[in-house]
Amino acid sequence: MKKYLKIIIIVSALLIFIPSFFLMSVYAGVSGRLPTKNDLLRYKNETASIVLSLEGEPVGKFFTENRTNTTYEQIPQYLVNALVATEDARFFEHSGIDSRSLLRVFFKSLLFNDHSSGGGSTITQQLAKNMYGRKDYLIFPLFLNKLREAIIARRIEKVFTKEEIITLYLNTVSFGENIYGIETAAQRYFNKTTRDLKIEESAVLIGLLKANTYFNPRLNPGNAMNRRNIVLRQMEKYGYLGAADTDSLCRLPLKLDYTKYDIRGPADYFLVKVRKEAERILREAGSRKGKPWDIEKDGLIIVTTLS
């Protein structure tokens, strides 16, 4: 009996020591530098520059990452509700970390080498991953990345409000097809702004976050519609929708207005000329905060004489 008691004590001590050791190592920066408060406050998404005609119609874009940022005020409340209900039901209650999910990842990935244990991250942890990516560690990469994201998530929660975190998340996340952010996704799949999205359209876009190819509404409309309905049911589950409204929305067909603006197409030659002229003007305008303007990252609005 004493033998078994010793084993239990040793195992218990290891279960406390090992995660604590890794946590302190990551926190100390052994696995790479962690962003500071000032780093977080200075963070800026790469944003596409939009080329407009004389009448204000979009002609094309220049970008490294196809993204147009939006503000919290431009995001419908039901879109926020869909995100929280589907991705992180306790978002407004926690401080960035769901301890139960983190422990599950520890036990499955570290102790049992089960790499299917990913997921379960809070919205804030997902934002940390979107902002700073993941590192290729030689040992326990999933667990170390999860710890790193947890620490960054706690720092994010201390710097930003919940509304700011939602906005940052929706502006950084990928929606497939090399598009980033909810505004670009709304334009791509529904040819409208985020503000004008309907409930069922919002559910389609939130559904994309689970797997942005498998649930792509253009490539896999059946999968997208099924996923949309799961999102709507989640909204009902957490009190954001009534049962009758949910049933009605789930019966709606999937309707897209797929629109793609980029630097290819009939206006190719014109856009090449626009880019050269815009870059010349930016060089003459000088730097901004000590950095030269970048037509592919700084979210410029370029109005042309095209009519």
C-alpha positions in Angstrom: 0.0 0.0 0.0 2.8 2.4 0.9 4.5 1.6 -2.5 1.3 2.7 -4.3 1.0 5.8 -2.1 4.6 6.8 -3.0 3.9 6.4 -6.7 0.8 8.5 -6.4 2.7 11.2 -4.6 5.5 11.2 -7.2 3.1 11.3 -10.1 1.1 14.1 -8.5 4.3 16.1 -7.9 5.4 15.6 -11.5 2.0 16.7 -12.8 2.4 20.0 -10.8 6.1 20.5 -11.6 6.2 19.7 -15.3 3.6 22.2 -16.5 4.9 24.8 -14.0 8.4 24.4 -15.4 7.2 24.8 -18.9 5.1 27.8 -18.0 8.0 29.6 -16.3 10.3 28.8 -19.2 7.9 30.3 -21.8 7.2 33.3 -19.5 10.9 33.9 -19.1 11.3 34.0 -22.9 13.3 30.7 -23.3 11.0 29.8 -26.2 11.2 33.2 -27.8 10.5 36.9 -26.9 6.9 37.6 -25.7 5.2 40.9 -26.9 5.1 43.6 -24.3 2.3 46.0 -23.5 3.8 48.6 -25.9 4.2 45.9 -28.6 0.5 45.1 -28.3 -0.5 48.8 -28.5 1.7 49.3 -31.6 0.3 46.3 -33.4 -1.1 47.1 -36.8 -2.6 44.8 -39.4 -1.4 44.8 -42.9 -4.2 46.4 -44.9 -4.9 46.4 -48.6 -4.9 49.6 -50.6 -8.2 50.1 -52.6 -8.3 51.7 -56.0 -11.6 53.5 -56.8 -13.0 54.9 -60.0 -14.0 58.6 -60.2 -17.5 57.6 -59.1 -16.2 55.8 -56.0 -16.6 52.2 -57.4 -13.8 49.7 -56.5 -11.6 48.9 -59.4 -8.9 46.8 -57.8 -6.6 46.3 -54.8 -2.9 46.2 -54.0 -2.0 43.9 -51.1 0.2 41.5 -49.3 -2.7 40.3 -47.2 -6.1 41.1 -48.7 -7.6 42.9 -45.7 -9.8 45.9 -45.1 -10.2 46.8 -41.4 -13.5 47.5 -39.7 -14.5 49.1 -36.4 -16.6 47.6 -33.6 -19.4 50.1 -34.3 -19.7 48.7 -37.9 -20.1 45.1 -36.6 -23.7 43.9 -36.1 -24.4 42.6 -32.6 -25.7 39.3 -34.0 -22.4 38.8 -35.7 -20.6 39.2 -32.3 -23.2 36.9 -30.8 -22.6 34.3 -33.5 -18.8 34.4 -32.9 -19.1 34.1 -29.1 -21.7 31.4 -29.2 -19.6 29.3 -31.6 -16.0 30.0 -30.6 -16.0 31.0 -27.0 -19.2 31.0 -25.0 -17.5 32.3 -21.8 -15.7 35.1 -23.6 -17.2 37.9 -21.6 -16.5 36.1 -18.3 -12.9 34.9 -18.5 -9.6 36.8 -18.6 -8.2 35.3 -21.8 -7.7 31.7 -20.7 -9.9 28.6 -20.3 -7.9 26.6 -17.8 -9.8 23.4 -18.5 -9.0 23.5 -22.2 -5.3 24.2 -21.4 -5.1 21.2 -19.1 -6.8 19.0 -21.7 -4.1 20.0 -24.2 -1.4 19.3 -21.6 -2.6 15.8 -20.7 -3.3 14.7 -24.3 -0.5 16.2 -26.2 2.3 16.1 -23.6 1.5 12.9 -21.6 -0.3 10.8 -24.2 1.3 12.3 -27.4 -2.3 12.9 -28.8 -2.0 15.8 -31.3 -5.7 15.8 -32.0 -6.2 17.7 -28.8 -5.9 21.1 -30.4 -8.8 23.5 -30.3 -10.6 24.8 -27.3 -8.7 28.1 -27.4 -10.5 31.2 -26.3 -11.1 34.0 -28.8 -8.2 35.9 -27.1 -5.8 33.0 -27.5 -6.8 32.6 -31.1 -6.1 36.3 -31.6 -2.7 35.9 -30.0 -2.0 33.1 -32.6 -3.3 35.3 -35.5 -1.2 38.3 -34.4 2.1 36.5 -33.7 1.9 33.1 -35.3 3.3 29.8 -34.0 6.9 28.6 -33.6 8.4 25.4 -34.7 9.7 24.0 -31.4 11.7 20.7 -31.5 9.8 19.2 -28.5 6.2 19.5 -27.5 5.4 22.2 -30.1 1.6 22.2 -29.6 1.9 22.5 -25.8 4.6 25.2 -25.9 2.6 27.2 -28.4 -0.5 26.9 -26.4 1.3 28.1 -23.3 2.8 31.0 -25.2 -0.6 32.0 -26.6 -2.1 31.8 -23.1 0.5 34.2 -21.7 0.0 36.6 -24.6 -3.8 36.3 -24.2 -3.6 37.4 -20.6 -1.5 40.4 -21.7 -4.0 41.2 -24.4 -6.9 41.2 -21.9 -5.0 43.7 -19.7 -4.4 46.1 -22.6 -7.6 45.9 -24.6 -11.3 45.9 -23.8 -13.5 42.9 -24.8 -14.9 45.0 -27.7 -11.5 45.9 -28.9 -10.4 42.2 -28.7 -13.5 41.2 -30.8 -12.6 43.8 -33.4 -9.0 42.9 -33.5 -9.9 39.2 -33.9 -12.4 39.8 -36.7 -9.9 42.0 -38.5 -7.0 39.5 -38.3 -8.7 36.1 -38.9 -8.5 34.3 -42.3 -11.6 33.5 -44.2 -9.9 31.5 -46.9 -9.1 32.5 -50.5 -6.2 34.7 -49.2 -8.7 37.1 -47.6 -8.4 38.4 -44.1 -10.8 40.2 -41.8 -14.6 40.2 -41.7 -15.0 43.3 -44.0 -13.1 41.7 -46.9 -15.0 38.4 -46.3 -18.4 40.3 -46.4 -17.3 42.0 -49.7 -16.0 38.7 -51.2 -19.0 36.4 -50.4 -21.9 38.8 -50.2 -20.8 42.0 -52.0 -21.7 44.2 -49.0 -20.1 45.8 -46.0 -20.0 44.1 -42.6 -22.6 46.5 -41.3 -25.1 45.3 -43.8 -24.7 41.6 -43.3 -27.9 39.6 -42.3 -28.0 37.1 -39.5 -27.8 34.1 -41.7 -24.9 35.7 -43.7 -23.0 36.4 -40.5 -23.5 32.7 -39.5 -22.0 31.6 -42.8 -18.9 33.7 -42.3 -18.5 32.6 -38.6 -18.9 29.0 -39.8 -15.9 29.5 -42.1 -13.6 29.9 -39.1 -13.7 26.2 -38.3 -12.2 25.2 -41.7 -12.1 27.9 -44.3 -11.9 25.6 -47.3 -14.2 22.8 -46.3 -16.9 25.3 -45.3 -16.2 27.8 -48.2 -19.7 28.7 -49.4 -18.6 29.0 -53.0 -16.6 25.8 -53.2 -18.7 23.7 -50.8 -22.2 25.2 -50.5 -23.7 22.1 -48.8 -21.0 22.1 -46.1 -21.3 25.8 -45.6 -25.1 25.6 -45.2 -24.8 22.8 -42.7 -22.2 24.7 -40.7 -24.3 27.9 -40.9 -27.1 26.1 -39.3 -24.9 24.8 -36.5 -23.8 28.4 -35.8 -27.5 29.4 -35.7 -28.3 26.5 -33.3 -25.4 27.6 -31.1 -26.9 31.1 -31.0 -30.2 29.6 -29.9 -28.4 27.4 -27.3 -26.9 30.5 -25.6 -30.0 32.6 -25.7 -29.1 34.9 -28.6 -32.0 33.6 -30.9 -35.4 32.2 -30.2 -36.4 28.7 -31.4 -38.9 30.0 -34.0 -36.4 32.4 -35.4 -33.7 29.8 -35.5 -35.9 27.3 -37.4 -36.9 30.0 -39.9 -33.3 31.0 -40.5 -32.1 27.4 -40.9 -34.7 26.9 -43.7 -33.3 29.7 -45.8 -31.4 28.8 -48.9 -27.7 29.8 -49.1 -27.5 32.9 -51.3 -24.1 34.4 -52.3 -23.2 37.5 -54.3 -19.6 36.5 -54.9 -17.4 39.4 -55.9 -13.7 39.5 -56.3 -11.6 42.7 -56.6 -7.9 42.3 -57.0 -5.0 43.4 -59.3 -6.0 41.0 -62.1 -8.8 41.3 -64.7 -9.8 43.8 -67.4 -8.2 46.7 -65.6 -4.7 45.1 -65.3 -2.8 47.6 -67.5 -4.6 50.5 -65.9 -3.8 49.3 -62.4 -0.1 48.9 -63.2 -0.1 52.5 -64.3 -2.0 53.6 -61.2 0.5 51.7 -59.0 3.5 53.4 -60.6 2.0 56.9 -60.2 0.8 56.2 -56.6 4.3 55.0 -55.6 5.8 58.1 -57.2 3.4 60.4 -55.2 4.2 58.5 -52.0 7.9 58.8 -52.5 7.5 62.6 -52.9 5.2 62.7 -49.8 8.0 61.4 -47.7 7.9 58.9 -44.8 5.2 58.4 -42.1 6.5 58.0 -38.6 10.0 57.3 -39.9 8.8 54.6 -42.3 8.2 54.8 -46.0 4.6 54.3 -47.2 3.8 50.7 -48.4 1.1 50.5 -51.0 0.5 46.8 -50.2 0.2 47.2 -46.4 -0.9 50.7 -45.4 -4.6 50.6 -46.4 -4.5 53.6 -48.8 -7.6 54.8 -50.7 -6.5 55.7 -54.3 -9.1 57.6 -56.3 -8.5 57.6 -60.0 -9.9 59.4 -63.1 -11.4 56.2 -64.4 -15.1 56.7 -65.1 
